[in-house]
Amino acid sequence: MAYDDFVAKEYWGDQMGIGKYRVKPGSKISLAKWDPDDRSLVGKSKTDAKRKLLALTQKLDVQQELFYAEGVHKLLIVLQAMDTAGKDSTIRYVFEGANPQGVDVAGFRGPTPAEMAHDFLWRVHNKVPGKGEMMIFNRSHYEDVLITRVNGLIDARTCRARYAQINAFEKMLADTGTSILKFFLYISKDEQKKRLEERRDDPSKQWKFSLSDLKSREQWDEYMKAYEAALSATSTEYAPWYVVPANSKVQRNLIVAQAITDTLDSLKMRYPQVSPDIRKTVII
């Protein structure tokens, strides 16, 4: 059997049961009950898992072209994580076959003075996808209920108000045709230590190393509490959160890719209708 035939027949319709990683709306979650080292989708054969991932990325490539051609739907993907969890590499591997014309990435670092002069969602709204577009947020509006809360820049009351404002914002996006998927890439503190050491010691990765990463690491427990509160308060039917075990990069990418392709399948997309006479057109 040819390789392309294998992936198409074996994996293209495969539903991997990723619902267990989805945060149920209204539930209170404790990250201590989630295993960042879960490798259940990888199984005993990493090679087969990588073939499955390739099949999913091939499928996403086809879906993305259809999504862009139809020009009806919008897709917003939110990636949040502690440093070194792999937001950049998730984007690179999951979307490696996608046409960059229809996929964009927005990153949100510390706000500028102009952004600080507006409400916290102002800079985000301008980046949401239009029809036929897929937008990936590498960090997002959730920074304003995570780093701000951990560092005491907002109090508990303001933080709760922002949860409600985020839910209302995402509901408005959903009501106007945007599918929203939110992924918390969850690594262990030990795994982060290993990856930080790799960055420190590898000349090709040292540019990624920042002393600010060490400050966030010192605040690990506070960040986990902030994530638990944010995930519990803002996982909804229209904008669900997934807690993605990310110690295994293949496991991480499989969950994200499957969730995206499942969502695109649910849209029942069709290519735009063309004039019946188009096939009769003579090209000289």
N, C-alpha and C positions, 0 to 999 in steps of 0.2 A: 504493500500500500504506500502510495506517495505521501510525503510528509504533510503537504497541504490537505490531502484527503483525510489523513489521520486526525489533524486538529479540527477539521470541519465536522467530521462525523462523530468524534468522541467528545468534543468539548463545546461546540458552539451553542448548544441549547442547554448546557449544564447549569442547573441551579444548585449552588453549593451550600444552601442553608445558612446564609450570612445574617438572617434575621436575629440570631442570638447576639450579634454585636450591636444591634440597634437599641438605643435607649428608649424605653417605653415612655410615652408622654405622661407626665404627672408622677413619675416614679422618683424616688430618692435613691441615688446611687452612691455606692461606696467603692472607690477604685481598688480597695484592698481585696474585693471579691472578684476582680478581673485579673486575668493572668497575662502580663505583657509578653511572656515567653510562649504563649499558645502557638503551636505550629500544626494544628489539626488539619488545616487545609493543605499544608505541604506534605504531610504524611511521611511515609518511609522513603519515598523517592523524590529527592529534590529536582532531579532531571525531569520527571513527569510533571512536577509542579511548575517548572519553568515552561514546559510545553503548553500547559494549561494557560499560563499567563500570556504566552505568545498568542494563543488562540483568542483570548479575550481582547488583547490589544488589536489584533487583526479585525475582530468584530467591531470594536469601537471605531476603528478607521472607517469602516463601511458605514456605520451608523452616523458618524460625524459628518460625512459627506452628504448623506440623506438629510440630516438635521439642517445643514446649511442650505441645501437646495430647496427644501420645503419652505424655509424662512417663516415659520409660524411660532415655534416654541423658543424658550430661553432656558439656559441651564446655568445655575450658579453652584460652584463647588467651593466649600470652605475647608481649608486645612489649618488646624491649630495643633501645636505640639510644644514640648520642651525642646531646647536646643539639642541638635544632633539626631532627632527622631526621624529625619528624612523627608521633610516637606519637598525640598528641591528634587531629590531623586525620585520621589513618588511621581511628581509631575513628569519628569524626564522619561521614566520607564512606562508609565501607564499611557501617556499620550505620545509615545515615540513615533507612531505612524500617522498621527492626526495632521490635517492640513492647517498650518499656522494661520491661514486666512480666516478660519472660523473659530480659533481658540486663542484666548488671551489670558495673561497672568497679571494680577495686580498685587503688589506688596504694600504693606502698611507698617511703616516704622514710626518713630516718634513724630507727633504732629508738628507741623510748621506753625509759626505765629498766626498766619492767615487761617489755618484750620482750627487753631485754638480759639479763634474769635467767633467760631460758629458752634452749633451743637455737635456732639460727638459722631453723629451719623452723616453729617454733611459731606465729608470727604469720601464716604463710602458710596453714597447714593449715585454719585457721578460715574462710578465704575461698574455698576450692575450691567448685565448683558442686555443687548437688544435682540430683536427677533432673529433667529438663526445663529445666534452667538452662544458660545460656551465661555464662561469667565471663571477663572480659578483665583480665589483669594489665598495668597500665601501669607498667612496671618490675616487678621480681619478686624471688623468692628468688635470682636470679642476681646481684643487687647484692652478695650476700655472697661471691661469688668474683670480682668485678670491682673495684668501688671499694675493697673491703677489701684486695684483693691489690695493686692499684696503689699504694695509700697505706701499704703495709707493716703493716696491722693484723692480718694473718694471714701465716704463712710458707708456703713451697711445700708442705710436708708437710700442713699443715692444709687447704690449698686442694685438694690431691688427695683428701684424705679427704672433703671436702665434695662434690666431683664424684660420688664413689661414693654418698654419702648422698642427693644429689639424684636420681641415677638410680634408687635404691631407692624413694624417695618417689614419683617419677613412675610407676614400674612398679606400685606399689601402687594408685595412682589409675587407671591403665589397666586393671589386673586387676579393678577394681571398677566398670568401666563408663564411665570418662572418656576421651574422645578429646582428645588434647593436640596442639596446634600451636604452634610457637615461631618467632617472626620476629625476626631481627636486621635492623633498618632501617639500611642501610649507605650513608652519604653520604661524600663526599670532604671533606678538610680545607678545600679552596678553597670548596666549596659551603657549608660551615658558616660560613666567614668572611662570605660574602655574606648569609646569613640572619641572622647576628648583627648585622651592620651595618643590615639592614632593621629589626630589632627596636629597635636603638638610636635610629634616626632616625624611626620611625613612632610618634607619640603613642599610637595605639591598641594598639601592641604593646610599648611600653616596660615595662609591668608584668611582661612575661615575661623581661626582660633581668636577668641576675644576674652579679655579678662572679665567682661560683663557676664559671660557665660558662667563664670565661677560664682559671681554674686547670686545669680538666679539659682544655681545649684545649692548654695547655702540656704536658700529659701524654699527648698524642695517641698517640705511638708506644707508650707503655706500655699504654694502653688497647687498642690494636689487638692487641698480643701477648696480653693477658688475654682478649680476645674469641676469638682464634684457639684458645687453649688450652681455653677453656670450650666452644666449639662442637665442637671435636674430641672432647672427653671426654664430652659429654652429648647428642649427637645419636644417637638410638636409633630402632629401628623403631616403637616404641610412643610416642615423643615426639620427633619429628624437628625439627631446626632448618632454617629457610630463610634464606639470605642474600639479602636483598631490596634490589636496587639502588634507592636512594631519592633520587638527585639529581632524578629526574623524579617528581613527585608522582602523576601518572597511572599510570606504570609501577608504582610502589610499590603503589598501591591495587588495580591489576589483579591483581597476584600474590597479595596477601593475600586478596582476594575470591574468586579462583579456587580457591585452596587450601582455603578454608573451604567453599565450595559443593561442591567435589569430595568432601571428607570427609563432609559431610552426605548427599550422594548415596549414599555407600558404606554408610550405616547402614540403608538399605532401610526407611525409616520408614513407618508406616501410622497412619491415624487410629484411635482406639480404637473397638472394636465397641460398638454400642448395641443396645438391645432392638429386636427385629424389629417390635414394635408401635408404635414411636415415630412412624412415618409415619401411623399411624391415629389419632394423638392429635388430638382436636378442641379447638381453642383458641377459647374463647368471648370 
